[in-house]
């Protein structure tokens, strides 16, 4: 039996354990995957897909080892999501800065605060 649906086909063989398909997601490598029967299989839309040469296929029924592994992972306890706050960091107060010193200009060493003006000749 051959069925054409929107640019993809599914080939069925009555006695086979797999179904050929022409559609798999373009990012199939991002899906959960395992190594099974000498090849990498990908779990997509509740089916285990694998590449067979230039073709793609999926198992008609989920193989028992893949089922056991999948359900074990799905039933794993949730990860600990507690976020532990670190204790507050205490910064010692800074000592007050020493008072600023007034520096004298070299031309005004005698404390003469009068403005020096240059005279033009």
Buried (B, 14 or more C-beta within 10 A) or exposed (E): EEEEEEEEEBBEEEEEEBBBBEBBEEEBEEBEBBEBEEEEBBBBEEBBBBBEEEEBBBBEEBBEEBEEBBEEEEEEEEEEEEEEEEEEEEEEEEEEEEEEEEEEEEEEEEEEEEEEEEEEE
